[in-house]
Amino acid sequence: MEIIVFLVIIIFYQPSRYIYYKVIEIAFWYRVNRQSKSPEDFRLKGDAKYYDELLLEHIPYYRKLKPASKAKFLNRINRFIYSKKFIGKEGFEVTLDTQVLISAAAIQLTFGLKNYFFASFKKIFVYPDSFYFRQTGQYHKGNSGTQDFINLSYKHFLEGFGTRKDRINLGLHEMTHALEFNYLFGDNYDYLFADFYDSWADMEEIEFEKMVMDKDYFLRRYAKANIHEFFAVSVEHFFEDPRTFINKAPNLYYRLCTLLNQDPLNEYGDYSLAKASKEVHHIKRNFLNRRWHWSYSIILSSIFPGILFIYYIIDNMLISTPHIFLLILLSAITGAVFQYNYFKKNYWPGIIHFVGYNLIGFGIWFTFLILLLNQIIPVKDTDTSFYQIEKVYYENMDAYTTMVKVCKISNASFEELANYYNLHPSERLNRDEIQQLAKSIPKEELKIDYTDCMEPKILLKNESNIFSRPLIISKTKGLFGFYTIKRMVLI
């Protein structure tokens, strides 16, 4: 029963989680349409109507989203605002509009990712116009530190979303720096972004060198400053003029699609990659950029509770220890054959890890699945027969169990009794009558079938004299040919 509950949880976890978040999104959007339109009535936590109207006015990206995705966008903005400290500089007053719109730039950039907080960046300084930055000795419209802060000119920030033809968007530009630096120098980043960063960086380096040599490169000149500015300018162009981007540099565009997990050309599909080019789905991922890979979880869980589950399930199954190890080995080989291309393409930390994962991780869990299916899916009706104990391997009187070798008794009287108890498994056996019957049958008529022998564990119950004693055993053959003992009684 415990195993069935465990499997139900494993099978339905992801669908239940998906349904839960969809319900949350729908409920959130329902609240949007019921709440006040007045900014004065706005409550920063929970009220979303004001967000909606403000974003519809200023953020073109938001207008194309479907209601459920708009709810997700609004919810993320609400959370992002609470994760950051917005500080006005040079007399600038940070208002609710300021917080919502700046947060919207971050959410637009990371809408396809799960981790959208830029955890390393706690402060966003907002200036009314261009500002003097002492570290560089120059005036800036915006800049970002490798960690901790983002500086923005609010005037130029609004201009970025107000005009798309210039392919300049200060908000997206600085948020791109924050996203990249949060990954490179922080420790709390989005794993999907990390998986595809190396693929993007490889293509980025090629295109950067090409741009340096080409005066007519399609990105604006500022992208030549360094590789980080190339990335930020690429993102601006990616969102503001994706059609030109894909025509001029399709490979770079596809890498950026996978890196951000969205496609700006799919305006009527919430910018998802569902209709993206097949090239997007064949770009190599690199799981080595993660601190933890799912294969490690499989390996650890196979040691505990995987081995414990196998031990539990074979307790009443007629299968020897060598067969268990052989089954694990065959499962590991099967896993290695079917997963080799996937690991080679996406994640290759070395042959030792690959073999260890398949042998210790996949092999044990796949073996457990085989044994579980074998136990719950019978292929033959339960067979009840009499057996005689032919050999005792060891005795453990403390635990009251012993491993024995038993072979089937072939006799008309025993077969008749076996058929009777197979039809009436709930009735209690009359041991005295069966013992008398066993004594009354002439030994020459008591035939032992040595081709039908097995080695089950039996319960002693303080009975040490068990050699040559009969057993009544009910067993069922499972899906993979292993027998499961349903009932066993020492006579």
N, C-alpha and C positions, 0 to 999 in steps of 0.2 A: 504493500500500500504506500509506504514511504517513497519507494522508487517511482511509482506512478505519479504521485504528487510532485516530485522533483521534476520529472519529465514534462508534466503539464506546465509548470512554472517556466521551464526553459523554452518550451515551444511557443507559449503565449506571451512571453515577456515583451518582445519587440512590438507585436501587433497592439497589445494593450497600451504600451507607452505611446505609440503613434496615435491611437484613438484618443487617449487622454489629452495630448497636446492639441489635437484638432478641436476637441470640445472646448478647451481653454481659449483657443484663438477665436472660435465662433462666439463664445460668451463675451469675450473682450470687445469684439466688433459690435455686438448687440448693445453693449453699454455705450459705445461711441454714439450710436444713433439716438440714444435716449437722454444724453446729458446736455447740459446748458451750452449754448453757443457763446455766451458772454465770457470774455477773459477775466472779468472781475470775479466770476463764480468758479474760476479754475482752481482745482486742487491738484497740486503737483503729482501726488501719488494716487493713481486710479482714474482720474478724469482724462479723457482722451479726445474729446470733441475739438478742443482748441488746437491740439496737435494736428488733427486731420485737416482743418481749414487752413492752417498756416502752411503745411506741407503741400497741399494742393495748389497753393498760390506760388510757392517758391521752388519746389523740387520737381522737375519734370519726370525724374525716375519714378517717384512715388505715384504719380498720376496714372501710370500704366498698370499698376498692380491690381490684382483682383481683391475683393473684400477680405478674404481670409489672410492673404499675404500682407495687406495693409495693416490688419490687426497685429500680425507678427512684427511688422516694421515699427508700429507705434509702441508696442510692448517693449521692444528692444531699446527704443529711445528713452522710455521711462527709466529703464534699468541703467542705461549708460549715463544719464544725467546724475543719478545717485552715486555712480562709481567715480565721478570726477569732481574736482573743485574748480569752478569757473571764476577767474579773478580779472576784474577790469583794471586796465593800466592807463596812465596819462589822462585821468578824469573820465574814462569810459565807464558807463553804468551797465552792468550785465543784467539784462532783463530775461524774462521767460522766453521771448522770441529768440534771443541770442543762444540760449542753452539748447533749445529745440532744434534750431537750424544747424548749429555746429555739430550736434549729436547726429543729425540726419546724414551729414557727410560721412561720418564714421560708419553708420549703419548701412548706407548705400554701398560703400566699399566692401564691407564684410557680410553682406546679406546672404551670401552662399556658404558662409562659414558658421561653425558652432560657437567658437570663442571669439567674441567681438569687443572685448573690453579694453584691449591694449593695457594689460594689468600693470606694466612698468611705468605707465604715464598717469600720474595722479592729478596734475595741474594743467589747466589750459588758460593761458594769459591772453586776454583780448584787448587789442589796441584800437583806437578809433581810425587810424590811418597808418601809413608807413612809419616804422619806428627805428630808432638807432640802437644797434646791438653792440655793446662794448667789446665782446669777445672777438668780433670780426672787424670792428671799427667802420661798419657800413650801415646803410639804411636797408631795411628788409620789409617785404610785405608779409612774410611768414617764415618761420624756421622751427626745427625740432631738435631737441637734444637727443643723444643716443638713448637716454632714459629720463624719466621724470616729468618733462615739460614740453608743451607745444605752444608756440607763439603765433598769433594770427592778427592780421589787420582786418577788422570787420568790414570796412568799406570794400576792400578788394575781395573779401570772402563773398559778399553779396553779389558783386559784379561777376564772379565766377559762375554762379548759378543763373544769373540773369542773361548771360550771353553764351550761346553754345558754339557759334560759328568760329570764335577765336581759338577754340580748343584749349582754353586756359581755365582751370578751376582750382583756386587756391585751397579750398577746403579738402578736396580729394587729394591734392598734391601733398599737403602736410600730413593728412591721415595715412597716406601711403608710406611716408617716411616712418610714422609711428608704428604702423603694422610691421614693417620690415625690421626696424630697430628692436621692437618688442620681441621678435623671434631671434634675432642675432645676439642680443645682449640680455634678454630676459629669460625667465624659466617657466612662464605661464603663457603658452601660445597655442594657436589652433593647429591640431595635428594634420589636418588636410593641407593647410598652407605649408607646413613643414615637409610633408610627403612630396610635394611637387616643386619645392623651392629650387632644388638642384637642377631639375629639368628646365625650369625657367632661367636660372642663372647661366646654364650652358648656352642656351639660345640667345640670351641677353648679351653675353660676351661677344658672340659672333656678330650680332646686329650692331652692337656698339662700335666694334672695329669697322664695320661697313659704313656706319654713319660718319665716323671721323674722316674717312676717305672720300665720302660722297657729299658734295656741297648741296645737292638737291634732295637730301634725305627727307622723308615725309614728316618726321617729328621736328618740332621747333628747336632752334639753335641751343637753347638752354640745356637740352638733354646731353650735350657734349661735355658739360662741366665735369661729371664723373658718373660712375656706374649707378650710384644711388639716385642721382637726378634723372638719369635715363629711365629708371624704373618709375619714378613719380610722374614724369612727363608722359610716359607710355600709358599709365593708368588714366591720366586726364584725357588723352586722345581716345583711349579704349571706351570710355563712357560718353564722350562728347561727339565723336565721329567714328563709330565702329565700322561703318561701311567702307570708308577710305582705308582704315587700319587693316582690315582683312584683305582688301585688294592689294595693298602695298606690301604687307608682310604677313601672309597667312600663317606661317609657322609660329611667328612670335605671338600672333593673336590667339592661336589655339593654346599655346603654353600659358598665356595669361588667363584664358578661360578656365583651364584646369586649376591654376594657382588660386583663383578667387572663386571657383566653382559657380560661375554664372556666365551668361552670354547676353550682352546688351542688345544683340540683334533679335533676340527672342522676346520682343516687347509684349506680345500677347500670351506669353507662357510664363509670366513672372520671372523672366530672364534665366530660366533654368537651362541646364545642358541637355534636356530631353531630346531636342531636335538639332543639336549641334552636329558638326561634321564627325564622321567616324574616326578621323584623326585624333580628335579630342580624347576618345576612349582608349587609345593605344599609346598614349604618352606615359613614359615610365615613371613610376612612383619610387620613392626612396624612404623606406620605413626606418632607416638607420638614424634619421634626424629626430626620431622620437626618443623620449627617455625610456619608454616601455612599449614593447610590441605584444600584440595579442598572443603570439606563439608562446611567450614566456608564461602567460596565464594558463594556457593549455597544459604546458609541462608541469607547472606547480600543482594545478588542480588534479592532474592524473595521479600524482603521488598521494595526495589526500584531497578529496575523498575518492578518487577514481579506483585505486587499489582496494579500498575498503568496500566499495560497491561490488567489485568483482568477487571479493571474498564472501560477501553476504549472499550473492546470487548463486554461487557454486556450492553453497553449503548443502543443498538438497538436489544437486545435479550430478549425474554420473559422468564425470569428466576428470581425467587424471591431470596431475601437475604438468607433465611434459606436454600434454595436449594444450594446456593453457598457454605455456610459453610459445609453442608452435603457432597458436592462433594469434598471439600478440605480434610475433615476427611476421606472419603473413599479412596482418593488418598494417604493420609498419611499411612493408614493401608495397602494398596497395596504395597507401597514402603517399609514399615517395613517388611512385609512378604518376599518379594523377595530379600531384601538386608541384612537381618539379618545374614545369614551365612557369607556373604562377610565381614561385619563389625566385626563379632565375630572373624573371622580368621585373618583379617588384621589390624583392627583399632578399639579398644574398649575403648574410653575415659570415658564411663559411660552411664547409661540409660538416664539421663537427656539430654545429647548431642544427643543421638540416636533418642529420641522422638522429641526433638526440631528440628533436621535436617529434619526428615520426615514430621512433621506437618507444620513447617514454611517454610522450604526449598523445599523439594521434593513435598510436598502436593500442594503448591501454583503453582509451575511450571508445575506439571502434570495436575492440573486443567486448567491452561491456555492452555495447549496443547489440552486437551479435547474440550474446548470451541472454540479454533481456528479451529480444525478439523470439529467441528459441524457447524461452520459458512461457511467454504469453501467447504464442501462436502455435498450437499443437497441430500436427499433421496426421496423427493417428489417435484412435480412441484409447483411453486408459486400459492398460493390460495388467491384470492381477494374476500373479503366479506364486508358486512355492519354490523357495530356494533353500539350499543346505550350506552351512558354513564349512568351508573346506580349509581355510587358512586364516590365522590371526596374526596380523603384522606387528601390532604392538597393543599394549593395554595401558590405559591411563585411568586408573580407578578414581583419581581425584575429580576428573571432569566427567566420569561415567560414560565415556565414549571410547570406541576402538575402531580401527580400520580392519576390515575383513575381506576375504575373497569368498564370494558365494557363487554357487552354480545351480542351475535350474533342476528341480526334481520333476521327472517325467513319470507320472502314474495316474491312472484313470480316476482314482478316488480323490487325489489331490487336485487334479484338473477340474473335477466336478465342484469341489469346494471353492476353488479359485473363481470359477465362473459365478458361483452363488454370491460370493463377497464382492465381486466386481459389480454385480447388479444391485447389491445392497451395501454400499460402502459406509453407511452411517451406523449400521448395526454393530454391536460390540461382539468381538470374537470370543467364543467359548474355548479358552486355551486347553482346559482339561480334556474336552472332547477331541480336540485336534491332536493333542499329545497321545491320547489313547489310540486314535486312528493311526498315527505314525508308528506306534509300537506294534500295532496289529498287522500292519502290512509286511509280508515276507520280504526279507532283504533282496532276494533275487528279483522281486517285482519292483523294487525301489530303484529306478534307473536315474543316474545323474548325467545330465547333458553338459559335458565339459566344453562344448562349443558356445554355450550361452552362460558366460560367467561375467561378474562385475565386482567392483570393489567399493562398496558404499561404507559410510560411517554408520554405526548402529549405537543405540542407547543401551547401556548395560543395566542400569538400575540395580547395582550391587550383585549382578549375576555374572560371576567370573567363569563359570563352567559353560562355555558357549560352543566349543568345538562340536561339529556334527549336528548342531541344533538346527531345526527348520525355521525359516523366515517366510512371512507372507509379505510380498512387496507389490505395490501398485505403482506403475510407472507410465509416463506418457512421452512419446517421441515428439521433439519440437521441430521448428522450422529448419534448423541447420543440422538435424540428425542426432543431437544430444538428448539423452533421456533425463527427465525430471521425475524424482520420486515424489509421489503424492501421499503415499502412506506406507509405513514399514513397521511390522510388529514381530518381535522375537517370541517364538512359541516355546 
